[in-house]
């Protein structure tokens, strides 16, 4: 079996923990944190924002540079160690200041051990089958996100939120770090292989893996880069706002914690299908069309949240939004590699993911502030739907051009 599929399985495992369990499990903590410390919803959801604004730009951009220079494996290990430190700190914190401090550490973990290094890793190991390989790896986010709300709610209910935070630290230490150490290899050439497991051509050299591509400065001088960035910012902001407030919204609708967690799990189950299907289709159809589809699948179903009392409304929302959520983040590295190649993909994704993550962190705080003022999600939902549709508009404006590779 081609070793790249082991790399894919390792990325699945790392994304399961670093993104799936952390990002989609964290909203379950908001209610007990608010109950214990008396924080507002805006304060509880602001940790992601402060981390992304104060630490994210440095961590994201430097991580991209370091991945291109030193490879993904070393950077991943550093990020996973930061994850252990962050969740050990969350488990022991006693104040809002400490809460924000450990979000700074968690931001470093996300930047160094999450999507960016895994995207570059998969892109280096696969060329013809890049979409389906990245789709399979990204299914780890969906599986982790499906498990996370139910797992976190169970541990919180029986052992308290501090034990649940400690359990997440254990996941980093006992699962993610050993996988990164023992399985991850930076390039096919490290094992004398070619991308996709293809036989080497007669004139093959390891350097042949790196096709001519645009650097960061050259890419930033093109309209395509800024339109990809705009589409990612808008779509990610809408996703972040919905995910971070869905549990609180469902509790407002008098769903008990278990039922609310099951809705979130259904959404993440749909995201697994989205990643698998859209990853496969992205190898067959133009990446631009696929990213437009994901933005529409994120924005349009938000309208269903205005009438959660209608039969099937929440189920329909969870399935459609989840499908778009699953493929949205995954399409960004695919379309970026398609337009600009691999030579500076780490730096390009470091910039793109840093800015989109800031949007994903800012929108929940804006929505939380609107809720605190109005005691309603009416305007928050409207803003998030509009953001996703603006993202689709930006992506539709990207000029078609041949692949950089």
N, C-alpha and C positions, 0 to 999 in steps of 0.2 A: 504494500500500500504506500502511495506517495506520502512522504513525511509532512507535506503541507496540510493534509487532512488532520494530522495530530496537532499541528499549529492551530488549525481552525477549532478543534476541540478544546485546546488550552485557552484560546481567546473566548470561546463560549463560557468556560468556567470563570475566567477573570471578570468578564462583563456581567455574568450572573451575580457576582458579589459586589463589585465596585459600583455598578450602576443599578442593576435590577433590585438587589436587596436594599441598597442604601437609599437611592433616590425615590423608589416607589414604596419603600417601607417607612420612610421618615414621616410622611403626613399622618400616619397612625399615631405618632408620638405627640402631635400638636395638642390634642385634647387633654391628655394627662399632664402635659407641661403647663398648659394654660390653667388647668385646675389647681396644680400644686403651687405655681409661682405667681399666678394672677396676671400673667402677661396678656396683652391684646393679641388679636389675630395678626395684625401687621407686625408686631414685635416677634411673634413666634415664627413667622415665615420670612423674616428679614435676614436670617442667618445666611441663606444661600446668596442673597443679594450682596451683603457686605463682603462675604468671601470672594465673590466673583469680581466685585468692583475694586477691592483693595489688594487682593492677592492674585486674582485670576489673570489679569493682563501679564504680570511678571511670570507667573507659573506657566501659563499657557504658551506664551511666545518663546520663553526660554526652553520649555520642554520640547517644542517643535524643533528648535535649533539643535538641541542635544540629541534628539532621536536621529536627525539626519547625520549628525557627526559621529555619534558613538553607538548607534543602534538602539532598538526598542527594549531589549531585555534588561539592561542595567537601569534604564529609566523606570521601567515597570517595577522592579524590585524596590527602588527608592520610594515610589508612590505607594506601594502596598505596605511598607513599613510605616509610612505616614498615616495610612488608614488604621492600623493597629493603635497608634498613638491617639488619633482623633476620637475613636469610639471608646477607648479606655478613659479618655478625658470626659466625654459626654456622660459616661456611667457614674462619674464621681463629682460632677459639677454642682455648684450651689448658687449660681448667680447668672444673670443675663450676660454680664461681661465675659464670664467663662464660656458660656454657650457660644457667643460670637467668636471667641478666641479659638475654640476647637473647630468651628466652621472654617477658620482660616487654614488650619492643618488639613481638614477634610478637602478643601479646595485644592491643595497641593497633591493630595492623594488622587483626586479625580483627574486632574490634569496629567499626572505622571503615570497612572495605572489604568486609566479608563479608556474612553473611545479613541483618543488621538494615537497612542502607540499601537493599539490593536488594529486601527484602520491602516496605518502604514505597514505594519507587519503583514497583514493579509494581502495588501496591494503588492508587496514584494514577492510573496510566495505564489501569487496567482496572476494571470493575465487574461486568458480566454475565459476562465471560469471565476473571475473576480467577484462578479455580482452574487452568484450563488454561494460562494465561499463566505463572503461577508454577510450574506443573509443568514447562513447557518450560524456563524459566530454571533451575530446580533440577536439570534433567537435566545441566547443566554440572558439578555436583558429582559425579554418577555417572560421567560420561565422564572427568572428571579423576581420580576415584578409581580407575577401571578402568586408566587409563594409568599412574598414579603408581607403584604397586608395581613394575610391570615396568620402567618407565623408571628409577626410582631404583636398583633392583637391578642393572640393566645398567650404569649409569654408575658405581656403586660398584665393581662387579666389574672394570671395565676402567680406571677412572680414579681411584677412591677416593671416600670419602664427602665429602671437602671439595669436590671438583669437582661432586658432585651438589648440595650446598648452594648453590654459586655458580650453578649452572644454574637453580635455583629463583629466586634473586635476579634473574637475567636475565629470567625470565618476567614478574616484576612490572614490571621497567623497560621491556622492549621490547614487551610485549603489553598488559598490564593498564592501565598509565598512559595510553598513547595512546588506547585504547578509551574510557576514562572521560572524557578531555579532548574527544574529537571526536564522540562519539555521545550521551553521556548528557545529557538535559534533565530538569529536575525535575518538571514538570507538563505535561499536555496544553495548558493555557492559555498556556504559554510560546510555543507555536507556533499559537495560535488554534484549538486542537482541543478535542474533548470526549472523556471516557473511552470506550474501546471503538471509537473512530472514529465514533460515532453523530453524526448531524447535530444541531446545536444547536437547542433549543427556541426559540420566538419570544422568550421573556424571558430567554434565556441570558446570564449574566455569569460571569466566571471564578470568582467566589465560590461559584457554584452547585455547583462540583465538590465542595465540602466540606460533606457533609450534617451535620445535627445529630448529635452523638455525645457520648459520655461522656469526661470528662477523666480523668487518672490518679487523682486523689483519689476521684472518684465511682466509677470502675471498681474501685478497691481496696476499696471498701465493699460489694462484692457477693460472694456465695458463688461465682459463676461464675468470677471472676478467680482466686481461690485454688485452685479445683479445676482450672482450666486449668494454673495454675502447678505444682500437685502432679503432674498427669499428665505435664507436660513434664519436670519434674525426675526423676521415676522412670524414664521411658522413655529420656531422654537419658543418664542414668547407666548404664543397661544397655547402650546402644549404645556409649558411650565405653569401658566396660570390655572389651567383646568386641573392638572394633576395635583398641584399643591392645595387646591381648595375643594376637590371633589369630596373628600371624606367629611369635611366640615359642612358642606352643602347638603350632603345626604343626611347628616345628623339633624340639620335644620328641618329636613323633610320627615323627621321622626323615624328614620331608620335606626335600628339598634346597631351597635358597633360591629357585630358579626355580619349582619345583612349588608352594611356599608362596605365592609371588607370584601364580601363576595362580589359586589358590583365592580369594585376595583380589580378583582382577580379576573372577572369576565373580560374587562377591558384589556388587561394584559394578555389573556389567552388569545384574543383577537389580534393583538400586536404580534404574537408569534406567527400567526398565519400571514400577517402583512409582511413581515420580514422575509419569510420563506418565499412567498409568491412573488413579491416585488423584486427580491434579489434574483430570482430565476429570470423574470421578465426583463430585468435591466441588462442581461446579457444578450437579449434578443431585440429589444427596442431602444430608441434613443433615450438617453438618461434625462434629457430635458422634459420630455413628455411624462416620464415616470415621476419626476419631482413635482410637476404641476398637479398630477393626480393626487399625490400625497397631501399637498397643501389643501386641496378641495375637500379631501376626506377628513382633514382636521377641522376646517372652518365650518362647513355646512351642518354637521350633526349637532353643533353647539345649540342650534335653535331648538332642539328637542328638550333641552334642560329648562326651557321656559314653561313646559307643561309636563312635569315629571309624573303628574297624576294620571295621564293618559295611559291606557294599557299598552305595554310594550315600548313606551317611550325611552325609559332608561336602558332597557335591553338593547334597543336599536342604537341608541347613542353609544353605549359601551362597545358594541361590535364595530360600528362604522368608524368612530373616533379611534378606537384601538387599532384598527387596520391601518389608518393613516399615520398614527403615532409610530407604529412599528417600522414603517418604511421611511418616514421623514428624515430622521437623523442618519439612517444608513445611506440614503441617497447623496448626502453632501460629499463624502469622500469619493464616491463613485463618479459623480459629475465633475468634481475637481480634478481627479486623476485623468478623466476623459479629456478635459480641456487643456490641462497643463502638464501632464506626465508625472513621473515619480521623483525626479531629481530633488525637488524641494517640497515634496508633499508634506513632510513633517512640519516645515515652517508654515506652509500655506494653511494646513489644518490647525496648527497652533493659533494662527491669527483668527481663522474663521470660527473655530470652536470657542475661543476666548470671548469673542464678541457675541456669538449666539448664546453662550452660557450666561453672559451678563443679562441679555434680554430674557432668558428663561428664568433668571433669578429676580429681575426687576418686576416683571409682570405680576407675579403673585403678591408682591408687596403693594403694588398699585391697586389690584383687585381687593386685597385685604383692607386697604385704606378706604376705598369706596364703600365696602361693606360696613366698616366701623362708622362711617358717616351716615349711611342710608339704611342700614340693617337689611340690605337686599343685594343680591347678585345681578340685578337687572342690567345695570350699565357695565358691570364687569364682563358679563357674558357677551354683550354687544361688542365691546372693545376686542375681546379675544377672537371672536368670529371675524371681525373686520381685519385683524392682523393677519390671520391665515389666508384670507382672500387677497389681501395686498401682496402677500408672499407669492401666491400663484401668479398674480399679475407681473411681478418682477421677474420671475423665472420665465414666463412666456416671452419676455422681451430679450432673453439671452440670444445672441446671434448663433446660428448653426455654423459649425466649422469642423474640419476634420480633427480627429484625435491628435493630441500632441505626441502620442507614442505610436 
